Structures are given as C-alpha cells and as structure tokens.
C-alpha cells in the first residue's frame, strides 16, 4: 500500500517534502495522462522528467535522483493520480 496517493494537475505541486533521512522513494503514475517530476518548484511539462502512465520511478541512489530533496510533480492533463512510497532511516 502506498504511503500516499495524490491527484496532480497542470500546476506544479510539491509531492514529497525534503528529508535528509530518506533512504528511498518510489513514485508510480497510476493516472491516465503523463506526469513530470523535478526537484525544482519551477517545474513545467517541458523541463521535467517524464513519468508516463503506469511507469515507476525508484530513487535509492543520490546520483540518480537525490532522495533527500523535495519532489514536485505536474501533469499534462487534469486529474492524474500518482502513488508514493518512501522509507526513512
């Protein structure tokens, strides 16, 4: 079961708060439209990392996607649901 599920739209929102003790997180797009991710609040669908429908992103190595930083999400359409799992030390 996910830690939380969020509905995102066409405006960027913070989906994960900064946390220096986070070991890993997993984000899965369970919505019908593409989502985009970034650690910057200035996220748009043109500058974010694509998370297509039914695609997961697992961040467990600070070189892949820094696990301690905030994560923002935006969608190419309204009402996209994402599921989030995370673990802290």
mmCIF file of the C-alpha atoms, coordinates in Angstrom:
data_MODEL
# 
_entry.id   MODEL 
# 
loop_
_atom_site.group_PDB 
_atom_site.id 
_atom_site.type_symbol 
_atom_site.label_atom_id 
_atom_site.label_alt_id 
_atom_site.label_comp_id 
_atom_site.label_asym_id 
_atom_site.label_entity_id 
_atom_site.label_seq_id 
_atom_site.pdbx_PDB_ins_code 
_atom_site.Cartn_x 
_atom_site.Cartn_y 
_atom_site.Cartn_z 
_atom_site.occupancy 
_atom_site.B_iso_or_equiv 
_atom_site.pdbx_formal_charge 
_atom_site.auth_seq_id 
_atom_site.auth_comp_id 
_atom_site.auth_asym_id 
_atom_site.auth_atom_id 
_atom_site.pdbx_PDB_model_num 
ATOM 1  C CA . UNK A 1 1  ? 0.000  0.000  0.000   1.00 0.00 ? 1  UNK A CA 1 
ATOM 2  C CA . UNK A 1 2  ? 1.385  3.431  -0.918  1.00 0.00 ? 2  UNK A CA 1 
ATOM 3  C CA . UNK A 1 3  ? 2.486  5.893  1.736   1.00 0.00 ? 3  UNK A CA 1 
ATOM 4  C CA . UNK A 1 4  ? 0.154  8.345  -0.012  1.00 0.00 ? 4  UNK A CA 1 
ATOM 5  C CA . UNK A 1 5  ? -1.722 8.993  -3.243  1.00 0.00 ? 5  UNK A CA 1 
ATOM 6  C CA . UNK A 1 6  ? -2.110 12.442 -4.742  1.00 0.00 ? 6  UNK A CA 1 
ATOM 7  C CA . UNK A 1 7  ? -4.028 13.897 -7.650  1.00 0.00 ? 7  UNK A CA 1 
ATOM 8  C CA . UNK A 1 8  ? -1.964 16.326 -9.672  1.00 0.00 ? 8  UNK A CA 1 
ATOM 9  C CA . UNK A 1 9  ? -2.984 18.739 -12.376 1.00 0.00 ? 9  UNK A CA 1 
ATOM 10 C CA . UNK A 1 10 ? -1.493 21.261 -14.744 1.00 0.00 ? 10 UNK A CA 1 
ATOM 11 C CA . UNK A 1 11 ? 0.143  23.355 -11.997 1.00 0.00 ? 11 UNK A CA 1 
ATOM 12 C CA . UNK A 1 12 ? 3.284  22.088 -10.263 1.00 0.00 ? 12 UNK A CA 1 
ATOM 13 C CA . UNK A 1 13 ? 2.852  20.966 -6.659  1.00 0.00 ? 13 UNK A CA 1 
ATOM 14 C CA . UNK A 1 14 ? 5.239  19.577 -4.054  1.00 0.00 ? 14 UNK A CA 1 
ATOM 15 C CA . UNK A 1 15 ? 4.542  15.870 -3.622  1.00 0.00 ? 15 UNK A CA 1 
ATOM 16 C CA . UNK A 1 16 ? 7.439  14.950 -1.302  1.00 0.00 ? 16 UNK A CA 1 
ATOM 17 C CA . UNK A 1 17 ? 8.954  17.191 1.371   1.00 0.00 ? 17 UNK A CA 1 
ATOM 18 C CA . UNK A 1 18 ? 12.720 17.468 1.829   1.00 0.00 ? 18 UNK A CA 1 
ATOM 19 C CA . UNK A 1 19 ? 14.028 14.828 4.226   1.00 0.00 ? 19 UNK A CA 1 
ATOM 20 C CA . UNK A 1 20 ? 17.706 14.099 4.947   1.00 0.00 ? 20 UNK A CA 1 
ATOM 21 C CA . UNK A 1 21 ? 16.876 10.710 6.497   1.00 0.00 ? 21 UNK A CA 1 
ATOM 22 C CA . UNK A 1 22 ? 15.018 9.302  3.472   1.00 0.00 ? 22 UNK A CA 1 
ATOM 23 C CA . UNK A 1 23 ? 16.603 6.065  2.196   1.00 0.00 ? 23 UNK A CA 1 
ATOM 24 C CA . UNK A 1 24 ? 14.484 5.704  -0.927  1.00 0.00 ? 24 UNK A CA 1 
ATOM 25 C CA . UNK A 1 25 ? 11.217 6.649  -2.570  1.00 0.00 ? 25 UNK A CA 1 
ATOM 26 C CA . UNK A 1 26 ? 9.081  5.158  -5.316  1.00 0.00 ? 26 UNK A CA 1 
ATOM 27 C CA . UNK A 1 27 ? 6.632  7.184  -7.372  1.00 0.00 ? 27 UNK A CA 1 
ATOM 28 C CA . UNK A 1 28 ? 4.214  5.474  -9.780  1.00 0.00 ? 28 UNK A CA 1 
ATOM 29 C CA . UNK A 1 29 ? 1.942  7.262  -12.219 1.00 0.00 ? 29 UNK A CA 1 
ATOM 30 C CA . UNK A 1 30 ? -1.397 5.453  -11.885 1.00 0.00 ? 30 UNK A CA 1 
ATOM 31 C CA . UNK A 1 31 ? -3.311 8.142  -13.771 1.00 0.00 ? 31 UNK A CA 1 
ATOM 32 C CA . UNK A 1 32 ? -4.411 8.390  -17.385 1.00 0.00 ? 32 UNK A CA 1 
ATOM 33 C CA . UNK A 1 33 ? -2.013 11.142 -18.503 1.00 0.00 ? 33 UNK A CA 1 
ATOM 34 C CA . UNK A 1 34 ? 1.730  11.749 -18.349 1.00 0.00 ? 34 UNK A CA 1 
ATOM 35 C CA . UNK A 1 35 ? 3.303  13.276 -15.257 1.00 0.00 ? 35 UNK A CA 1 
ATOM 36 C CA . UNK A 1 36 ? 6.587  15.158 -14.981 1.00 0.00 ? 36 UNK A CA 1 
ATOM 37 C CA . UNK A 1 37 ? 8.901  15.352 -11.971 1.00 0.00 ? 37 UNK A CA 1 
ATOM 38 C CA . UNK A 1 38 ? 11.623 17.695 -10.732 1.00 0.00 ? 38 UNK A CA 1 
ATOM 39 C CA . UNK A 1 39 ? 13.283 18.807 -7.529  1.00 0.00 ? 39 UNK A CA 1 
ATOM 40 C CA . UNK A 1 40 ? 12.618 22.428 -8.560  1.00 0.00 ? 40 UNK A CA 1 
ATOM 41 C CA . UNK A 1 41 ? 9.355  24.305 -7.945  1.00 0.00 ? 41 UNK A CA 1 
ATOM 42 C CA . UNK A 1 42 ? 9.680  25.957 -11.383 1.00 0.00 ? 42 UNK A CA 1 
ATOM 43 C CA . UNK A 1 43 ? 8.698  22.601 -12.948 1.00 0.00 ? 43 UNK A CA 1 
ATOM 44 C CA . UNK A 1 44 ? 6.792  22.611 -16.241 1.00 0.00 ? 44 UNK A CA 1 
ATOM 45 C CA . UNK A 1 45 ? 5.901  19.816 -18.654 1.00 0.00 ? 45 UNK A CA 1 
ATOM 46 C CA . UNK A 1 46 ? 8.759  20.966 -20.886 1.00 0.00 ? 46 UNK A CA 1 
ATOM 47 C CA . UNK A 1 47 ? 11.559 20.900 -18.278 1.00 0.00 ? 47 UNK A CA 1 
ATOM 48 C CA . UNK A 1 48 ? 10.556 17.957 -16.057 1.00 0.00 ? 48 UNK A CA 1 
ATOM 49 C CA . UNK A 1 49 ? 11.459 14.283 -16.137 1.00 0.00 ? 49 UNK A CA 1 
ATOM 50 C CA . UNK A 1 50 ? 8.707  12.281 -17.853 1.00 0.00 ? 50 UNK A CA 1 
ATOM 51 C CA . UNK A 1 51 ? 6.804  9.725  -15.785 1.00 0.00 ? 51 UNK A CA 1 
ATOM 52 C CA . UNK A 1 52 ? 4.445  8.083  -18.290 1.00 0.00 ? 52 UNK A CA 1 
ATOM 53 C CA . UNK A 1 53 ? 1.201  6.341  -17.344 1.00 0.00 ? 53 UNK A CA 1 
ATOM 54 C CA . UNK A 1 54 ? 1.896  3.168  -15.311 1.00 0.00 ? 54 UNK A CA 1 
ATOM 55 C CA . UNK A 1 55 ? 5.607  3.994  -15.121 1.00 0.00 ? 55 UNK A CA 1 
ATOM 56 C CA . UNK A 1 56 ? 7.519  3.924  -11.810 1.00 0.00 ? 56 UNK A CA 1 
ATOM 57 C CA . UNK A 1 57 ? 10.497 5.950  -10.617 1.00 0.00 ? 57 UNK A CA 1 
ATOM 58 C CA . UNK A 1 58 ? 12.593 4.377  -7.876  1.00 0.00 ? 58 UNK A CA 1 
ATOM 59 C CA . UNK A 1 59 ? 15.167 6.677  -6.308  1.00 0.00 ? 59 UNK A CA 1 
ATOM 60 C CA . UNK A 1 60 ? 17.538 4.911  -3.974  1.00 0.00 ? 60 UNK A CA 1 
ATOM 61 C CA . UNK A 1 61 ? 20.857 6.325  -5.096  1.00 0.00 ? 61 UNK A CA 1 
ATOM 62 C CA . UNK A 1 62 ? 21.569 10.015 -4.625  1.00 0.00 ? 62 UNK A CA 1 
ATOM 63 C CA . UNK A 1 63 ? 23.228 10.088 -8.056  1.00 0.00 ? 63 UNK A CA 1 
ATOM 64 C CA . UNK A 1 64 ? 20.026 9.038  -9.871  1.00 0.00 ? 64 UNK A CA 1 
ATOM 65 C CA . UNK A 1 65 ? 17.559 11.429 -8.238  1.00 0.00 ? 65 UNK A CA 1 
ATOM 66 C CA . UNK A 1 66 ? 18.583 12.996 -4.921  1.00 0.00 ? 66 UNK A CA 1 
ATOM 67 C CA . UNK A 1 67 ? 16.499 11.218 -2.292  1.00 0.00 ? 67 UNK A CA 1 
ATOM 68 C CA . UNK A 1 68 ? 16.831 13.966 0.329   1.00 0.00 ? 68 UNK A CA 1 
ATOM 69 C CA . UNK A 1 69 ? 15.378 16.802 -1.785  1.00 0.00 ? 69 UNK A CA 1 
ATOM 70 C CA . UNK A 1 70 ? 11.811 17.936 -2.336  1.00 0.00 ? 70 UNK A CA 1 
ATOM 71 C CA . UNK A 1 71 ? 9.994  16.475 -5.337  1.00 0.00 ? 71 UNK A CA 1 
ATOM 72 C CA . UNK A 1 72 ? 7.495  18.398 -7.443  1.00 0.00 ? 72 UNK A CA 1 
ATOM 73 C CA . UNK A 1 73 ? 5.037  16.989 -9.963  1.00 0.00 ? 73 UNK A CA 1 
ATOM 74 C CA . UNK A 1 74 ? 2.860  18.329 -12.757 1.00 0.00 ? 74 UNK A CA 1 
ATOM 75 C CA . UNK A 1 75 ? 0.621  16.610 -15.292 1.00 0.00 ? 75 UNK A CA 1 
ATOM 76 C CA . UNK A 1 76 ? -0.117 17.163 -18.950 1.00 0.00 ? 76 UNK A CA 1 
ATOM 77 C CA . UNK A 1 77 ? -3.816 16.938 -18.062 1.00 0.00 ? 77 UNK A CA 1 
ATOM 78 C CA . UNK A 1 78 ? -6.083 17.400 -15.061 1.00 0.00 ? 78 UNK A CA 1 
ATOM 79 C CA . UNK A 1 79 ? -6.703 14.675 -12.513 1.00 0.00 ? 79 UNK A CA 1 
ATOM 80 C CA . UNK A 1 80 ? -3.648 12.414 -12.813 1.00 0.00 ? 80 UNK A CA 1 
ATOM 81 C CA . UNK A 1 81 ? -3.111 10.207 -9.761  1.00 0.00 ? 81 UNK A CA 1 
ATOM 82 C CA . UNK A 1 82 ? 0.313  9.249  -8.503  1.00 0.00 ? 82 UNK A CA 1 
ATOM 83 C CA . UNK A 1 83 ? 1.182  6.809  -5.736  1.00 0.00 ? 83 UNK A CA 1 
ATOM 84 C CA . UNK A 1 84 ? 4.189  7.382  -3.482  1.00 0.00 ? 84 UNK A CA 1 
ATOM 85 C CA . UNK A 1 85 ? 6.119  5.015  -1.224  1.00 0.00 ? 85 UNK A CA 1 
ATOM 86 C CA . UNK A 1 86 ? 9.089  6.115  0.874   1.00 0.00 ? 86 UNK A CA 1 
ATOM 87 C CA . UNK A 1 87 ? 11.308 4.880  3.665   1.00 0.00 ? 87 UNK A CA 1 
ATOM 88 C CA . UNK A 1 88 ? 13.467 6.779  6.119   1.00 0.00 ? 88 UNK A CA 1 
ATOM 89 C CA . UNK A 1 89 ? 16.373 5.563  8.184   1.00 0.00 ? 89 UNK A CA 1 
# 
